[in-house]
Amino acid sequence: MSELFGVNKPIIGMVHLMPLPGAPAYEGWSMDEVIEYALRDARILVENGVDGLIVENMWDLPYYASRRIPPEEVAAHAVAAREIAKSFNIPVGITSIHNGGRIALGIAKAAGAKFIRVCLYTGAIIWDTGEIDNGNAADLMRLRKALYAEDIRFFADVYKKHAVMLSGIDPETHAIWTDFYLADALIVTGRMTGSEPDVDLVKRVKRVVGETPVIIGSGLTAGNAEKLLRYADGAIVGTYFKVKGITQNPVDPERVRKLMEVVKKIRTGGT
């Protein structure tokens, strides 16, 4: 994590794109408007101290799963992500919901991003859409090599939010599988967007993967950061950074500053 972000326990801020062309909530705005909204949120995050960004198609819901994500949404996502990556001198990542690992890698290559969030790298789950989905590690590793994109890291979820793992796959098993298939970092989340993960789950995953970084993927706040970052190696933060802590709202600079002040104390051993 220090190699990629330059700091211990990095905080990665979410850039939630407006609904993209083709999504039910899209209302015909231009890509310039989509990009300007994203740049405004990204600028607030960067100016107030985050260590990385992820550009995500958060509002293209109801979501498709895996390879069913429409090409018009993919194209718009890539255009917006390229503008973010060009505009800021910190690592930028890509998430394509749900489990668009191949899509995210393609966008990352086109946009100049440094990492992707892979929603389901190993194992099998049932999404909130009702679809059963499976891991994509073999395809992603080969595609990364074919694209000469081996500088792009894979951050893979364990026990992903918005989904239920198939019976018999416990967190330790899923973490071991994901680590064995060479994910660069593992992500632990709560049940839904903005939900705090169980600290015991974070500890259990970290215990079985050892030196591989474990990142909080939802629910980190200024109030629980010390508790969760005692075991985790960093965090992805979206909802807490928004005005009033509501996911749909723009980023609030005061909330970003507040959390980053707590994180700086944690990095230096303060309280």
Secondary structure, DSSP 8 states (H G I E B T S, - for coil): -HHHHSSSS-EEEEEE----TTSTT-----HHHHHHHHHHHHHHHHHTT-SEEEEE-TTS-S---GGGS-HHHHHHHHHHHHHHHHH-SS-EEEE-TTT-HHHHHHHHHHHT-SEEEES-SSSEEEETTS-EEE--HHHHHHHHHHTT-TTSEEEEEES-TTEEE-TT--HHHHHHHHHHTT-SEEEE--SSTT----HHHHHHHHHHHTTS-EEE-S---TTTHHHHHTT-S-EEESGGGBGGG-TTS-B-HHHHHHHHHHHHHHHTT--
